[in-house]
Amino acid sequence: MDYLRDALGSEWGNAELKRPMDERHPILVWYHLLCDQQRQFIKEPGTVATASATGAFAAYLHLAYDLYALDHNAELQSKLIQRLRSKQMFPGARYEVRVAALLARAGFTLEFENEDDRTSSHCEFVATYASTGRRFSVEAKRSESGRVQRQLVRALRKSADHPRIVFIDLNAPDPSTEEAIPLYAQRGFELLRRFEEFDPEAQRLPPAYVFLTNTPWEHHLNETKWRCITLGDSLHIEEFKNDHQYHSLRAAIEARRTHLEMHALLRSMRQHSTIPATFDGDIPDFAFSTVERSLMIGSRLLVPGPDGEEVEGVLTSGVVVEQEMSATCAVQLDDGRSFIVSCPLSDAEMAAWRQHPETFFGEVSREGKCDTALDLYDFLMATYTKTPKAKLLEFMAGAPDIARLRELDHGDLASIYCERVAAAAFAQSGMKATPLLQPRRRRGS
């Protein structure tokens, strides 16, 4: 909380606190309600207290979290803070801060477009993905009427030098914690699809990645039930459409490579949907209790080996199988061999996983659950990219195309091996092996 106070300026904040409640800036209204909640639940200073976050609490802390993500970019943060202080500009500025933070946490560097250029309209900022160097023109729009197509048109009429990303905040109340896709999100998705298919104006607009989001905290300031969503879609980019179906797992893998930056953004938004409770990113269930954390990526484990005898190896990745209360773990031995082993989980460990699935194994970059064949492919790739090519060829010795496989480089061979294992596993389980590339819903907080 001190970070947000210092970023906005104590003098500005104190001046706002002197105003009547109905005239205060929204940030100071949130702060007032947050302090009320603290007084209600913190009975003894210095002790750990728990309480469900109200909308005001979440709104205030997430603004601090988002500004902190931009702390390394002093120019960008300074310009956005100036807009945040304005009560009239605040709603739009707050969404710009959120979008900028989402991109920054996903590995993008940001810079404002040239605001001195008055010859044409331009997008909010340019985002460059550090890993690939690819640049995108980004626009952030906040819907006030639910007519998302109007905001999309306004965004895409602006000049842009790079492929476009448009974020649209649905700005809808959502007093729920259920995982079902809410009706307002379905409506937003359907409006975009109808606009693209039937409105002639859509055909004149450039392609764009489109992200529909909703963070309804300000609509539920004194309530503890609310749901945040993110829906990734596109205009004129077929392979990134939310409901696009792929004829094979390989097609989904290749499509994801083509749109690598956007899938990295979606993954980051899922992983950073909650504010870390500890400075080192440790799960609170482990940090503040006596529950022992045994499955950490990079840690050494004593487990039954491929021949049944206990061996010691390094945990390289893992996924939780909820129905079996176990974790399927990839372990690498000192001689370079890798194998899969199932490890039982306690009730306390399962509770920790349900609260923090992305960081359960100690690394934010790992997914904690396999819902799709693509999830399983990712899990396998985390292990088998480290397996020597000769060993992979040994695994695939019976393949009818083994001669062609021998000609592949190590990375492509590992990818094909993991693809075939994942597809076969899902076929045996009776689950669909080629699901949508991205989920249509996400719970957040």
C-alpha positions in Angstrom: 0.0 0.0 0.0 2.9 2.3 0.7 4.1 1.9 -2.9 0.9 3.3 -4.4 0.9 6.2 -1.9 4.5 7.1 -2.8 3.9 6.6 -6.5 0.9 9.0 -6.6 2.4 11.4 -4.1 1.5 11.9 -0.4 0.6 15.5 -1.0 -1.9 14.7 -3.7 -3.4 11.9 -1.6 -3.7 14.0 1.6 -5.5 16.7 -0.4 -8.0 14.2 -1.7 -8.6 12.8 1.7 -9.8 16.2 2.9 -12.6 16.2 0.4 -16.1 14.8 1.2 -16.4 11.1 0.3 -18.7 11.8 -2.7 -16.1 14.2 -4.1 -13.0 12.1 -3.6 -10.9 10.5 -6.3 -11.9 6.8 -6.7 -8.4 5.7 -5.5 -8.9 7.4 -2.1 -12.4 6.0 -1.8 -10.9 2.5 -2.3 -8.3 3.4 0.3 -10.9 4.5 2.8 -12.8 1.2 2.4 -9.6 -0.8 2.5 -8.7 0.8 5.9 -12.2 0.0 7.2 -11.7 -3.7 6.3 -8.3 -3.8 7.9 -9.7 -2.4 11.2 -12.5 -5.0 11.1 -10.2 -8.0 10.6 -6.8 -7.1 12.1 -7.3 -7.4 15.8 -3.6 -7.6 16.8 -1.0 -5.7 14.8 1.9 -7.8 13.7 0.0 -11.1 13.4 -1.3 -12.8 10.3 -5.0 -12.2 9.6 -7.1 -13.6 6.8 -10.2 -12.1 5.2 -11.8 -12.3 1.8 -10.9 -9.3 -0.4 -13.6 -6.8 -1.1 -13.8 -5.1 -4.5 -12.3 -2.0 -3.0 -9.4 -4.0 -1.5 -8.7 -5.7 -4.8 -9.0 -2.5 -6.8 -6.5 -0.7 -4.7 -3.9 -3.5 -4.5 -4.1 -4.4 -8.1 -3.5 -0.8 -9.1 -0.4 -0.8 -6.9 0.6 -4.2 -8.4 0.2 -2.9 -12.0 2.1 0.3 -11.3 4.9 -1.7 -9.7 5.2 -3.7 -13.0 5.9 -0.5 -14.8 8.4 0.8 -12.2 11.4 0.1 -14.5 9.9 2.4 -17.2 10.0 5.8 -15.5 8.8 7.8 -18.4 5.8 5.5 -19.1 4.8 5.3 -15.4 5.2 9.1 -15.0 2.8 9.9 -17.9 0.3 7.3 -16.7 0.4 8.6 -13.1 -0.4 12.1 -14.4 -3.6 10.7 -16.0 -4.5 8.6 -13.0 -4.6 11.7 -10.8 -7.3 13.3 -13.0 -10.7 12.2 -11.8 -12.1 12.8 -15.3 -9.3 10.8 -17.1 -9.1 8.1 -14.4 -11.3 5.3 -15.9 -9.4 5.3 -19.2 -6.0 5.8 -17.6 -6.6 3.0 -15.2 -7.3 0.6 -18.0 -4.2 1.8 -19.8 -2.1 1.0 -16.7 -3.7 -2.4 -16.5 -2.9 -3.2 -20.2 0.6 -1.9 -19.9 1.2 -4.0 -16.8 -0.2 -7.1 -18.5 2.2 -6.7 -21.3 5.2 -5.8 -19.1 4.7 -8.9 -17.0 4.5 -11.0 -20.1 7.9 -9.9 -21.3 7.1 -6.9 -23.5 8.9 -3.6 -23.4 6.7 -0.5 -23.9 7.0 2.9 -25.3 4.5 5.6 -26.0 3.8 6.6 -29.5 4.9 10.1 -30.6 2.4 12.3 -28.8 3.8 15.4 -30.5 2.7 14.1 -33.9 -0.6 15.8 -34.5 -0.9 14.8 -38.2 -2.7 11.6 -37.5 -4.2 9.6 -34.6 -2.1 6.8 -33.2 -2.3 3.9 -30.8 -1.5 4.1 -27.0 1.9 2.5 -27.2 4.2 0.1 -29.0 5.0 -3.2 -27.3 8.1 -5.2 -28.3 8.3 -8.8 -27.2 11.8 -9.2 -25.9 12.3 -12.9 -26.9 11.5 -12.4 -30.6 11.9 -8.6 -31.1 8.5 -8.5 -32.8 6.7 -5.1 -32.3 2.9 -4.5 -31.9 0.8 -1.4 -31.9 -1.4 -1.5 -28.8 -4.8 0.2 -28.1 -6.8 0.0 -24.9 -10.5 0.8 -24.9 -13.0 0.8 -22.1 -16.6 0.0 -23.0 -19.3 2.1 -21.4 -22.3 0.6 -23.2 -21.3 -3.0 -23.9 -21.0 -2.3 -27.6 -17.6 -3.8 -28.1 -17.7 -3.5 -31.9 -17.8 0.3 -31.6 -14.7 0.3 -29.5 -12.9 -2.0 -31.9 -13.7 0.2 -34.8 -12.4 3.3 -33.0 -9.2 1.5 -32.1 -8.6 0.1 -35.6 -9.2 3.4 -37.4 -6.1 4.8 -35.7 -2.8 4.7 -37.6 -0.4 1.9 -36.7 3.0 0.8 -37.9 2.9 -2.7 -36.5 0.5 -5.6 -36.1 -2.3 -4.6 -33.8 -3.4 -5.6 -30.4 -6.7 -4.2 -29.1 -7.8 -4.6 -25.4 -11.4 -3.9 -24.6 -12.6 -3.7 -21.1 -16.2 -4.9 -20.9 -16.8 -2.9 -17.7 -19.6 -5.1 -16.4 -20.7 -6.0 -12.9 -20.0 -9.7 -12.2 -21.0 -10.8 -8.6 -20.0 -14.4 -9.1 -17.1 -16.8 -8.5 -18.3 -19.5 -10.8 -16.2 -20.7 -13.8 -19.0 -20.7 -16.3 -18.6 -18.1 -19.0 -20.8 -15.1 -18.0 -23.6 -14.0 -20.3 -22.1 -10.5 -20.8 -18.8 -12.1 -22.0 -20.6 -14.5 -24.4 -22.5 -11.5 -25.7 -19.3 -9.5 -26.3 -17.8 -12.5 -28.1 -20.9 -12.9 -30.3 -21.1 -9.2 -31.1 -17.5 -9.3 -32.4 -18.2 -12.4 -34.4 -21.4 -11.0 -36.0 -19.6 -7.8 -36.7 -16.8 -9.5 -38.5 -19.1 -11.8 -40.5 -21.9 -9.5 -41.5 -20.9 -5.8 -41.2 -19.2 -4.5 -44.4 -17.2 -2.0 -42.4 -15.3 -5.0 -40.8 -13.9 -6.0 -44.1 -12.2 -2.6 -44.5 -10.5 -2.9 -41.1 -7.0 -4.4 -40.6 -6.4 -7.7 -38.8 -6.0 -7.5 -35.0 -5.6 -9.6 -32.0 -8.5 -8.7 -29.6 -8.6 -9.3 -25.9 -11.8 -8.8 -24.0 -11.3 -8.3 -20.3 -13.4 -7.6 -17.2 -12.2 -6.6 -13.7 -15.5 -5.7 -11.9 -13.9 -4.6 -8.6 -15.3 -1.0 -8.8 -18.8 -2.4 -9.2 -18.5 -4.4 -6.0 -16.6 -2.2 -3.6 -18.1 -3.7 -0.4 -18.6 -7.2 -1.7 -16.3 -10.2 -1.8 -17.8 -12.1 -4.7 -16.6 -11.0 -8.1 -15.0 -12.7 -11.1 -12.4 -11.5 -13.5 -12.2 -12.8 -17.1 -10.0 -12.6 -20.1 -11.0 -13.8 -23.6 -8.5 -13.8 -26.4 -9.9 -13.6 -29.9 -9.1 -11.8 -33.2 -10.4 -9.9 -36.2 -9.3 -11.5 -39.5 -6.7 -13.8 -37.9 -8.4 -17.2 -38.2 -5.8 -19.3 -36.2 -6.2 -17.1 -33.1 -10.0 -17.2 -33.0 -11.3 -18.4 -29.7 -13.5 -21.1 -31.3 -11.1 -22.2 -34.0 -10.8 -26.0 -34.3 -7.6 -27.7 -35.5 -7.5 -30.9 -37.5 -4.6 -32.2 -35.5 -2.4 -31.5 -32.5 0.4 -30.7 -34.9 -1.7 -28.0 -36.5 -2.3 -26.5 -33.1 1.4 -26.6 -32.2 2.3 -24.8 -35.4 -0.4 -22.2 -35.0 0.8 -21.4 -31.6 4.3 -20.9 -32.9 3.0 -18.5 -35.5 1.3 -16.4 -32.8 3.9 -17.2 -30.1 3.8 -13.7 -28.5 0.0 -13.7 -28.0 0.0 -17.1 -26.4 2.8 -16.0 -24.1 0.6 -13.0 -23.2 -2.4 -15.2 -22.5 -0.2 -17.6 -20.4 1.2 -14.7 -18.4 -2.2 -13.2 -17.8 -3.3 -16.6 -16.3 -0.2 -16.9 -14.2 -0.3 -13.4 -12.8 -4.0 -13.1 -12.2 -3.4 -12.9 -8.5 -1.0 -10.7 -6.5 1.9 -12.7 -5.0 1.4 -13.0 -1.2 5.2 -13.4 -0.5 8.2 -11.5 -1.8 9.9 -14.6 -3.1 6.8 -15.9 -4.8 6.4 -18.8 -2.4 2.9 -20.2 -1.9 1.4 -18.9 1.3 0.2 -22.4 2.3 3.9 -23.4 2.5 5.4 -20.1 3.6 3.1 -19.6 6.6 2.5 -23.1 7.8 4.2 -26.3 8.7 3.2 -28.1 5.5 6.4 -29.4 3.9 7.0 -28.6 0.3 8.5 -31.6 -1.3 8.0 -31.1 -5.1 10.1 -28.2 -6.2 11.5 -28.1 -9.8 15.2 -28.4 -9.5 15.1 -30.3 -6.2 16.4 -33.8 -5.7 14.0 -36.7 -5.1 14.3 -40.3 -4.0 11.7 -42.1 -6.1 11.1 -45.6 -7.6 13.1 -45.8 -10.8 12.2 -47.5 -14.1 13.3 -50.9 -12.8 11.5 -50.5 -9.5 14.5 -49.7 -7.3 14.8 -46.4 -5.5 16.9 -43.8 -7.3 17.8 -40.2 -6.8 17.1 -37.6 -9.5 16.2 -34.0 -10.2 12.5 -33.0 -10.6 12.3 -31.2 -14.0 8.5 -30.7 -14.4 5.2 -31.9 -13.0 1.5 -31.8 -13.4 -1.2 -32.6 -10.8 -3.8 -35.4 -11.5 -6.6 -34.1 -9.3 -8.8 -37.2 -9.4 -5.9 -39.3 -8.1 -4.6 -36.8 -5.6 -1.2 -37.3 -7.1 1.5 -35.5 -9.2 2.9 -36.9 -12.4 6.5 -35.8 -12.2 9.4 -35.9 -14.7 12.7 -36.9 -13.1 16.1 -36.8 -14.6 18.9 -39.0 -13.3 22.5 -38.1 -13.0 23.3 -40.2 -16.1 21.0 -38.1 -18.2 18.1 -40.6 -18.4 14.6 -39.2 -17.7 11.4 -41.0 -16.7 7.9 -40.3 -15.4 6.9 -41.1 -11.8 3.6 -40.6 -9.9 3.9 -39.0 -6.4 0.9 -39.0 -3.9 -0.2 -35.6 -2.6 -1.6 -34.9 0.9 -4.8 -33.0 1.5 -2.8 -29.9 2.5 -0.8 -30.1 -0.7 -3.9 -30.5 -2.8 -5.4 -27.4 -1.1 -2.2 -25.5 -1.9 -2.3 -26.6 -5.6 -6.0 -25.6 -6.0 -5.1 -22.1 -4.8 -1.9 -21.7 -6.7 -1.7 -24.2 -9.6 0.8 -22.3 -11.7 3.4 -22.0 -9.0 2.8 -25.3 -7.1 6.0 -26.8 -8.5 8.0 -23.7 -7.7 8.3 -22.1 -11.2 5.7 -19.7 -12.6 6.6 -20.8 -16.1 5.2 -24.3 -15.5 1.6 -25.3 -15.9 0.2 -27.3 -13.0 -2.6 -29.2 -14.7 -3.2 -30.9 -18.1 -6.6 -30.0 -19.4 -5.8 -30.5 -23.1 -3.5 -32.5 -25.3 -1.5 -29.3 -25.8 -1.0 -29.0 -22.1 0.4 -32.6 -22.0 2.6 -31.8 -25.0 4.1 -28.9 -23.1 4.7 -31.0 -20.1 6.4 -33.7 -22.1 8.5 -31.1 -24.0 9.8 -29.7 -20.7 11.4 -33.1 -20.1 12.2 -34.6 -23.5 14.0 -31.6 -25.0 16.7 -32.6 -22.6 16.7 -36.2 -23.8 19.6 -37.1 -26.2 18.6 -37.6 -29.8 19.8 -41.2 -29.8 17.5 -42.0 -26.9 14.5 -40.4 -28.6 15.2 -42.4 -31.8 15.4 -45.5 -29.6 11.9 -44.7 -28.1 10.6 -44.3 -31.7 12.4 -47.3 -33.3 9.1 -48.9 -34.3 7.7 -45.8 -36.1 7.0 -46.5 -39.8 8.7 -43.2 -40.7 11.8 -43.8 -38.6 14.1 -43.1 -41.6 12.7 -39.6 -41.9 12.9 -39.1 -38.2 16.6 -39.8 -38.2 17.1 -36.9 -40.5 15.5 -34.4 -38.1 17.4 -32.1 -35.7 17.0 -32.7 -32.0 14.4 -30.1 -31.4 12.0 -31.2 -34.2 12.4 -34.8 -33.2 11.6 -34.1 -29.5 8.5 -32.1 -30.7 7.2 -34.9 -32.8 7.8 -37.5 -30.1 6.0 -35.4 -27.5 3.2 -34.8 -30.0 2.6 -38.5 -30.6 2.8 -39.4 -27.0 0.3 -36.7 -26.0 -2.1 -37.5 -28.8 -2.0 -41.2 -28.0 -2.5 -40.6 -24.3 -5.6 -38.5 -24.9 -7.0 -41.0 -27.4 -6.6 -43.7 -24.8 -8.3 -41.6 -22.1 -11.3 -40.9 -24.4 -10.7 -37.1 -24.1 -10.5 -34.9 -27.2 -6.9 -34.8 -28.4 -7.3 -31.6 -30.5 -9.1 -29.1 -28.4 -9.3 -25.3 -28.8 -5.8 -23.8 -28.6 -6.8 -21.4 -25.8 -9.4 -21.6 -23.1 -12.6 -19.5 -23.3 -12.6 -18.5 -19.6 -10.3 -17.8 -16.8 -11.0 -17.2 -13.1 -9.1 -14.3 -11.6 -8.9 -12.1 -8.6 
